[in-house]
Amino acid sequence: MLYLKPCCGKPLQLSAAPLQPTASFLKSVRLTLSLVSANKCITATLTGAYQQTAPLASNHRCISVPLTGNQRRISYPLTGVHKQIAPLTSNHRCISVPLTGNQRHISYPLTRAHKQIVPLASNHRCVSVPLTGAWEYATILPTANVSGASPSSYSRREVLLLVLLLCLCLISQAQRLVTYPAPAAVVYNMHNDDYTVRVREAGGDWQDLFEYKVRVDLDKVQEASMVHFDMAGPVEVMVRKNNGGIQSVRVRPAIHDIKPRIDGNVIYFTLQDPRKLSIEFNHDKLHNLHLFASALEKERPSAADSNVVYFGPGVHYPADTVKKIFRIKSGKTVYIHGSAIVRGQFLCEGVKNVRIIGRGIIDQAQEGVAIHHSDQVEVNGVTFINPKHYTISGGASRHVTIKDIKSFSCQGWSDGIDLMSCSDVVIDDIFMRNSDDCIAIYGHRWNFYGSARNYSITNATLWADVAHPINIGLHGNTNYAGDTIENIHFRNIDILEQDEDDPNYEGCMAISCGDLNLIQNIRFEDIRVDDFEEGQLFNIRVVYNSKYNTGPGRAVRNIHFKNVSYNGSNTTYPIIAGLDKDHKIDGITFENLVINGKLVLKAADANMRIGAFAENIQFKK
């Protein structure tokens, strides 16, 4: 007899014909469990000779685990993304499976790392397996049956096999598409009705997304749109353009090769993997739709954990109503739910081992996250909408990790990620649309001192409505011999826009070496640049900028560009120039630089201007 108790309502007793709980029974019967999301309960189906009808919704998935013939073990054929048993996280409840009678008992609790199952001593009294969703508990009781078999007729092995089967069937129902409703308080004031966006698993029901309003482009601020969700496996996307017809549509970055099907004023396409996209109708880049599909969350910490600062669904403000700052202490994890909006800055000052994670939104803060004089800080998964200044600033900090963030800004000095005197930095899987530098790496500035070393920046999409997508080296320390900025690797980067009017601050990839900085060992690899409004493809100079510098840069050396492509008008006139004989550029290599499909083997092919005091400039296949 199988009893299953949901979080509300009476226990469900699911049985079929009289069951003989023996090994032969297990070898002849398949048990399949599936969650029915609408009813928040579990149905059980026994197939073969013992069958009870339990219709499932079309989008449900199950796993069957049969024993056939004389097999002595169970094989678990998992499909799709279900490659292993999901780890137990702190907010999961458990299924308790007590055994009665005179049987011996074994429990298989998950270890602290939740990576495997470890048997304990035989005198443990139950088996626990993870349970997600709305279930409080489910209990499997071996009970007497019609044929007179007693509970002790169930062997320990038989019960454990049933428990593992139940666990795997529950896991097979894990959500593969997660959407996040907006808090009720912002449904009207943060919504943009330019588009209606829906998503679904193949063959499933369409789910409506909330279209957030985001403001872009300092030059003339416009309102664009943004949606977000999580996925694993193929997801179909439908976008309806609500104002005007569709003459053309483009989905960028182009590397993903997404070509939507147009049906009237609606487009359709399928995502196979998580993506961060700009969907542009009729060549309009100012009122476009930004679609952010992240991977499913791997963890969701418990709000009851004393080391967790938990922001659940809703709108949240800091207690500090003057500076509007949340001050985060060492050892804390900040979790922002995907339906949460936080209106305040997170300050990590002099701390260690801090994580700011989740799928929520930090909205209109003075800064998004400030990481100052700290170590081992991670920001992961969060979206930043229109901070007044930086999205993320770092100063004199080490071991900083920034992953899967999305950012919009439209005010003056609203840089994306600015890092000063920081080292050992990992930046991965980001989308930055900013009205100042998207990524800037400096030496000393303000009260931050020290060099900047060891950066890995990968899988980024950068859109500079103003200034640089990438800017290195302007600020440093002239009160001693100078800072060193070195060992920085950019790889797999898409640059969608640059629009900068001032020639001093142009360059999709810019190195402006000032303030006695030495800049060396910088590598750009697999960089794709779309046509842009105004600026330069490259700008590599040693400078003495009278507005920002108190001294010239020392030198730039050993800079390598590999597999860089640009498609556009090719009238940007990239610049490579030293300052004087004591402040030179030495060793710039372009390997497989392609402009409009043509391999560049000399400076003239790229309209590149090589100035004085620049040596060893090479072009290679």
PENORDA-V883508 format. One record per helix or strand of 3 or more residues. SS is the DSSP state (H for helix, E for strand). FROM is the first residue (numbers start at 1). LEN is the number of residues. If there is no record, write none. Layout:
# PENORDA-V883508
SS;FROM;LEN + SS;FROM;LEN
This chain:
# PENORDA-V883508
E;2;3 + E;12;3 + H;23;6 + E;31;6 + E;41;6 + E;93;6 + E;126;6 + H;151;3 + H;156;17 + E;177;3 + H;184;3 + E;195;7 + E;212;5 + H;218;3 + E;222;10 + E;235;7 + E;249;4 + H;254;3 + E;261;3 + E;266;6 + E;275;7 + E;289;7 + E;308;4 + E;314;4 + E;325;3 + E;333;4 + E;340;4 + E;345;5 + E;352;7 + E;361;3 + E;369;4 + E;375;6 + E;383;3 + E;392;4 + E;398;6 + E;406;3 + E;417;4 + E;423;12 + E;439;4 + E;452;13 + E;470;3 + E;484;16 + H;503;3 + E;509;6 + E;518;12 + E;538;5 + E;555;12 + E;575;3 + E;585;11 + H;603;4 + E;614;7
